[in-house]
Amino acid sequence: MLQVDPVRPQWSLSMIPALAFILSLVSPLVGYVGRGLVTAWIAFPIWLLISIFERAHFWRDIHHEVLTRKFELAMIIAWALVVYLNAIWNRGYTGDIHSMNVTTLSMIVFLEIAVTVRRDGSREAIMLLFVILLGIEVIRSLPTLLSTELIVRKSMYQGASSLTYRQASLDGVGEFGFYTGVAIAFPAIISFSFHQRGWLKGILLVLCFFIAVDVLLSTLMGAVLLMVLGFLLLGMITIWSWKSKSHYVIPMAIATTFGVLAWSSFFAESQQGEFFVDKLSRQSTSVTNYGILGGDLTKRTALWQQSYETFIENPLVGIGATTGRDNPSLPQLVGGHSAWLDMLAEYGIIGFGTYLCFVLAATRRAIRSIAFEHRNLFAYARIVSMVLYFVAGSYNPVAMGTHTNFYIFFFVLGGTVYMPGIAHQQVRVSNRFVSPVLFQTKRS
C-alpha cells in the first residue's frame, strides 16, 4: 500500500517572483501600477532562473510531469498554434491581444507544473499568500465600493484610460474579470481556507467573508449568481459526502447565517445592494412575463445568435480573433458574451475543439485526484468551480481572461496528486492534513 502523508508549506526565494507574476495578472493595484502583463512577463523569467538554480533536477522533474499530461499539454500547444497562426495571417481584429493572453496562459500552466512537481508545499504556500493578499486588497476597496455608486460599472464602461478606472485600481477595486474570476474560484478558495488549522483558518475565513461582500457590492449580477451557486453546490456536496458532517457543515452553516445577517443589516440598503436587488427583480419579472428570449434585458440572446450565425458560415476555422478591445466589428460578427460561441465563431471547430480537449483533460485529471484525496473538500470544490467555469463561459467571455485563467489552471486544477506508477495502486490518505493538494508518498 502507498501511504500518502501531508507536507507543510515550504518557503523559498523563487516564491517572490512567482507571487509577483500572479498578482500582476489579477491584482487591481499591481496590475494597474505595473501595467499587468508587462510586470508579469518580467517576473516570469526571473522566477524561472531562480527556480533552475534552486533545484538540481528542475528540468528532469518537469519532464516526468509533462509525460503524465502529454495529451493535455499537446492540446494547449495545438490551441496556441491556432491562435498564433491567426494572428500572423491577420485573421480577425484582435490577434495580438489573443496571442498575449494565450502566451500568459502557457506561463501559468508552466508555473503550476513547476511548483507541483516539487511536492514540498511550495504551491500551497503561494496559494496561502495569495488568498491573504487578495483579502487585504478587497478589504481596502470596501470604503470605495460603499461610497462611490456603481464604480465597477463606471470604470468598465469608461475604459482603462479613464480617471475613474485609475482611481478604482488605486483603491483596490477590480473590474469585470477580477470579480468573475473570484466568483468562479470561490468554492476552491473557501474550501482551501477550511483545510487550514487554528488561527490561520479563522483569518482566512474572515477574509473569505470580505471577498464575498466585495463580489456582492460589485453590481455584476453574473459574478454574484456564480458565487452564490458555487457556495450552494459546495454546501450540498458537503452534506451528502461526509459522515462526520460537523467538521464542515456547522462552520458552513454559521458562515451562511452570518453572511445573510450581514447582508440584510448593512449592505442590502447600500446603493450597490439596491441596484442588484432592483436589477434581479426586473430581470426575473421580464423572463417570467415574456420568456427568456423576449425578456432578455441584456440582449445576450441576440449576441449569441450573431456568434452562432458567424460560426455556421465558417464552421471549420472561423473568422479569426475578434473578441477583445478596439474591435469595430464586434457587434456585427461576434457577440462577445459567450466564450464558447465566440470561440466557435472565431476559430471554428478546429480551434474550439483543441481548447475544449485541453480543459476537459485537465478537469479529468482533477476528478481522478479525488481518489487520492480522501474526504477532501478541496477536491470536490475543484469540480464545483469547473461547473461554474463552464456556466460562466456560456454567457461571459471568460476563456481569454487572465484573471480566470490563473484561478482555473493554477488555483483550481493545479497540484493534483496523480503521479506516474501509482495510479492503480491503493492509497491511504490521512484525514488530518495541512495541504489539501500536495502530498509526499512512501511505501509501507
Buried (B, 14 or more C-beta within 10 A) or exposed (E): EBBBEBBEBBBBEBBBBBBBBBBBBBBBBBBBBBEBBEBBBBBBEBBBEBBEEEBEEBEEBBEEBBEBBEEBBBBBEBBBEBBBBBBEEEBBBBBEBBBBBBBBBBBBBBBBBBBBBBBBBBBBBBBBBBBBBBBEBBBBBBEBBBEBBBBBBBBBEEEBEBEBBBBBBBBBBBBBBBBBBBBBBBBBBBBBBBBBEEEEBEBBBEBBBBBBBBBBBBBBBBBBBBBBBBBEBBBEBBEEBBEEBEBBBEBBBEBEEEBEEBBEEEBBEBBBBBBBEEBEEEBEEBBEEEEEEEBBEEEBBEBBEBBBEBBEEBEEBBBBBBBBEEBEEBEEBBBBBBBBBBBBBBBBBBBBBBBBBBBBBBBEBBBEBBBBBBBBBBBBBBBBBBBBBBBBBBBBBBBBBBBBBBBBBBBBBBBBBBBEEBEEEEBEBEEEBBBBBBBBBEEE
